[in-house]
Each structure stands twice: as structure tokens, then as C-alpha cells.
Amino acid sequence: MDSDVIVVGGGVVGLTTAVTLAERGLRVRVWSRDPAGETTSAVAGALWWPYRIEPAEEAGAWALESLRVYGELAGAPEETGVRWVPGVHADTVLDGLGAWAARVAGLRQLPPGEVPGPYATGLAARLPLIDMPVHLAWLRDRLVAAGGVVERRAAGALAEPAAVAPVVVNCTGLGARELVPDGGLRPVRGQLVLVENPGIEEWFTAADAGAAETTYFFPQPGRLVLGGTAEEGAEGLVPDPVTAAGIVARCARIRPEIAGARVLGHRVGLRPARAGGVRIEAERLPGGARVVHHYGHGGAGVTVAWGCARRAAELVTG
């Protein structure tokens, strides 16, 4: 065997986990069915925030660990894709958040008159906003620099990587529904619209965790990302024009200049939600190899990536 670990899945969770393991001295190989730019992670709006993820207490700790890392990476935004950007979470109150919120520097309740749009409550914050195509490429380069290898290869069964490495880390997201199989996984469809940025420098969200329609915009380099949807159980990857028009209209109610912005493209991704929340758990396969399952991050894979990666790494090396 020329690898200590094979990580199956090349999205942000898989690559971050692979980097963490490689930098601990393990020989790591990533099997990814798709190029990083075609994974669900590449579609993410990627604002750091624990959105649609369980279990809440553990997710908060994972998110805070990731926040610390993103804060460091924001020192080189052109290289890592991570920037500190101010913005507003509308229709949100501090008392409704978990204990993690008390450790987010600068997070503050806004008086009603300062909340954009038709919202009576909101929070102001300065948070990491990640340009995912840049960040995924940076993660891959960091992995390679640590001696890791990325292969375009799908796994039809966990026994396949287990035949060539003593430990397998299953970071297949929604793919774990068939690979494990895990019937508790379900897609939550997210549709986005990319437009030319008409000069907006702050992000905005109004995204109730139970709502199928959300409103948010994120200023990314070269584009403004508009969202969105959170359609439980929907699996279609073709952008719907009616949905896209609704997204633009909702965002334009907050910032009217968005209505006239030129559309650059459309994106659709399927968030990997799971009954019972994130699964980070080790088990033995029939042949004796160990598999560490690491999937089910819902709408917050980017937010918890580094904290979860370190927990998974403990199961690999422990």
C-alpha cells in the first residue's frame, strides 16, 4: 500500500480533511468523482455561518474552530479566497442563537431602523466570506505541497479504497446515501444567480432555517452571488428560470440596483442534509479496514470544515 489514508470525496470537507491528515505526516490520497470546481462546494455562497446544521452544540464548536482558521487565511485573500466582509443577518436575534455566538467578535444586535428591507430585527457582523473556486484550488495546492495526491476516481463501494489503504475517510456528502448506504441523507436544493456587481460591498441574508425561499447576496470577486432556495428533497440540477427571477426580485427589494444587474450565470447545488445531523464516526469494514464516515454537513460544510476535519483526523490517528 502506498497510502495510509484514502479520502473519498473532493469537495471542501474532503480536501480540508485530506490537508489536515497530510500535514500530520500521513500519506494521503483523495479520490474525487468530480473536479473540485464541479462539486457541490464550488456552488456555495460560502459565508461563514452555522446554517442548517445539526447537532447544534457540536456544530457550534466546529464552526468556531473553523472561524479561527479562516481568520488566519484572510491575511492572504488573493491566494486563499478568504476575506473579512461586513454585512447583516436580517430577521435574526442574538438570543435565538447558540452559545457559539458569544464568541464571535463584533456580532451585535441592530436597532430596527438600521436593518435593511422590511425586517424589524437583525444582526451586524464582519465574517469570513470565501470565494470557493479560489479556495478549493488553494486547498488542493496545499494538499499537494504536503505530499498528498488527488485522483479523478469514483468509488462504487467502500471496499474499493479499503483494498488499497488501511483507512478510508468517507467525505462523499450526498453520495453516501448510496455508498454506505445511509437512508437518512436527503438533498436540500439551492439555486443561485450570478450577476455583475452594481457596487455592493456588504453581504446580506434573510434565511430562516425552515424556509424554502431565502434572500441573500454575497459580493465575490468579479460577481455578486444572489440566493436562494432551500428545497427539501428536490434533486433537479437544472436552474429554473421562474425561481431565478424570484431570487433577483427578492434581492432587489433590499438593494434596488440589483434589478438591473446583468446576469452572468446560474448555479444549482444539493446540500447534503442528514437526519440526526453530521456523522463523524469510525467503523470496521468486513475485510478489516477502518472507515471514518464524515458527511451530512447540510448547509454549513464550509463553515465547519476545519473543526470537523480535525475531529475526523482524531478518529483516523487515534
N, C-alpha and C positions, 0 to 999 in steps of 0.2 A: 504494500500500500504506500502510495506516495503522498497521501494526505492524512492528516489527523482528524479533520472535520470536513464534511461537505455540507454547505448551507444551500438548501433548495429554495430558490426564490430570490430574484434580483431587484426587488423594489427597495424602498428606503429602509424597511425593517431588516430585510436580508442583508443588504450592503452594510448597514451600520453594525449589525451583529458580526458580520464577517470581519470588518475592520477591528472591532473590539477583540475578537479572538486572535487575529493575526498579530496584533500589537501586544498580545500576551505570549507570543512566541510559538503559536501553533501553526501548523501547515494547513492553510485553508483554501478550499476550492468552492466557488459558487457555481451552482447550476441554475441558469435562468432560461426559462422558456422564451422570454421576450427580451429585446434590448431594453436597457433601463428607461430610455425615452418613450417606450411604448407600454410601460407598466402603469398600473393604477396610480402609483405615487407621482408619476410625471404630470398627471392631470390636477393634482391637489392645488388648491389655492394657497395652502401652506402657511397660514398664520398660526403661530403657537397659541394654542388654547385647548383645554380638555373638553372636546365636543363629542358627544355621542360615544362615550366610552365607559365601560364598567370592568371591574368593580371600582367604585368611586375612590375609596380611600387609597388603594394601591396605585390607581391611575394618577392621583394627585402627587404621590411621591415620585413616580416615574417621570411625570411631567416636569416637576421641579428640578430633577437631576438633568433632564434634557435642556431645560431653560438655562441652567448654568453653562452647559457646553455650548449652546447656541450663542450665549453672550460672549464667549471667547471667540467663536468663529466669526462673529460680526465685526471683529477687528480687521478682517480681510474680505470684505463683501464681494469684490470682483472675482476673487478666487473661489470662495466657499458658497456664494449665493445667499448668504445670510446678512440681513440688515435690521437695524433697530428702526421701527417706524411707529409713529403715534397714530392713535385712532380711537374709535368709540364703539363699545358694545351697547347697543340700544336695547331697551326692554329687559334690562338686567340689573339686579341689585346685589350688593356685596353680601348681604345676609343670606342670599339664596345659593351662594357658592360654598364649596368645601373648605376645609381648614387650609388647603394649599394657598388660597387666595391671599391670606395674611402675609405670605412670604414673597409676594410679587411686588417688587418695589414700584412705587408710584401709582399703583392701582387705586383709583378714587371714585367715589360716587359723584355724579354731576347733578347740579340743580336742574329742575325741569326745563328752564329756559335755555340751557346750553346743549340739550340733546337734539340732534338733527332730526327732521321729519316729524311724524305725528306720534312721537313717543314721549311718555311722561317721565321715564326713568332711563338711566344709562350710566355706564362706567367709562372713564377715560383711562387709557393705558398706553404705554410705549412698549411694544412687544417685538420679538423676532418675527420677521416675515421672510420666507425662504423662497427663492427662485429655484423651483425644483429641477428643471433641466440642468442648470449650472451645478446645483448641489449634488445631484446624482452622479454627474460626471466627476465631480471632485471626490466623492466617496469612492468611486471606482479607482481613481488615480491613487488615492491614499491607501487603498487595499493593495494595489499592485506594488506600491512602494514598500509595503510591509511584507512582501513576499507572497501575497495571495494571487489567485488566478480566477478569472471569470470565464465561464464557458456558456455558449448558447446550447442548452441541452434541457430537455424536459424529462421529468421523472414520471413514468406511468404507475410506479408503485414505490413505496419507501424501501423495499428490498433492493432496488437498483442501486441507489447511492450507498446503502449499507453493505453492498458486496465489495465496495472499493474503499471504504473508510470505516473506522470503528465507531465513529459518532456522526450522526446526521442531525442537522438543525432544520426543522420544517417551518420555513417562513413563506409558505405559499399563499397566504391570505385566503381569499375566497376559494382558491384551488384546493384547499384542504378539505372542502366539502366532499370531494370525490377521492382525494388521495388518502385520507385517514381511514375510512370516511367519517366525517363529522356532520350529522344532520342538523346540528344546532346553528350552523352558519347560514346566513341569509344576506343577499345583496341589498344595499341601500343606494339607489341610483342618484348620482349627482351630475347635473348638466351645468355647463359654464358657457359664457360668451366672452370672447376676447375682442376688445375694441382699442382703437387709438386713444391714448390718454389725453383728455382735454385740459390737463393741468392739475389733476387731483393728486395731492401728496400725502393724504391720510387715508387709512383704511376705515371701513365702516361695516358693522354686522348687526343684523337683527335676525337671529337664528334660534328660535325656540327648538329645543332638542326633540320635541314631539311633532313638529310641523313638517308637512310635505313640501311646502314652499318656504324659501328663506330669501333674505335680501342682504347681499354683501358685495363690496367691491374692494379689491386689493391692488394698489399701484405696484406693478412689477416693471422691471426694466424693459422698455420698448412696448409696453401694453398695459391696459387696465383689465383686470380679471373681474368679470361680473358673475354673480350667482344669486340664487342657485335653487337646487331641488334636493330633497331627501326622501326619495320614493321607496318605501319599504317593499321588498320583494320584486321590484322591477328590474329586468335584466337587459333591456334593449340598449345597445351601444350607439345607435344612430341618433344624432341630435334631432330633436323635434322642433320645427320652426315656430309653432304656436307657443311652446314652452320658452323658447329663446326670446320671443317678443315680450312675453310676460316678465322675464328676468330683466330685460332692458327697461321696461316700463316701471318696474318696482324700484330699480336703482335710480332712475331719473326722477322719481318722486323725492328722493333725498338730495340728489345733485342734478338739477335740470339740464346741465350741459352734456350729460351722458346721452340724452336722447338723440343728439345729432352726431355722436361719435361714429366714425367709420368702423364697421365690423371687420375684424381681422380673421376670425375663425371661431369654431365651436369645439367644445370638448365634452366628453362623457366618461365618467368613471364609476365603478361599482365598489362602494365601501364594504369591507368585509366585517359585518356585524355578527355577533355570536351570542346566543342565549347563554347566560352565565358569565359573559364578558371575556376578556383576554385569557387565552390559555398559554401559560408558560409552565410546562410540565415535562418531566422525563419519564420514559418507559423503555422497557427492553423489547426488541423485536424477536420473533421466533428463532432467528439464527444467532442471537446473542448480541448483536449490535445495539447500541443505545441511540434512541431518538429523543431529541428535545423539541417538543412542539412549541411553537412561538407564533401564534396567529390570533385573529379575531379582534383587531385593534379598532374596528369601527371607523369613525370619522376623525381619529386622532393619532394615526400611525406616525406622522411626522412629529407631533407634539410629545410623544412618549418614547421615541425611537431609541435615544441613548440610555434612558433609565431601564427600559425593557431589555435592551441589548446586554447590559451589564448583569441583569438578573439571569438571562439565558446563559451568559458566559459562565456564571457561577455553577449552573447545572451541568455544563459541559466539563468544567475542570474540577468540580467538587467530587 
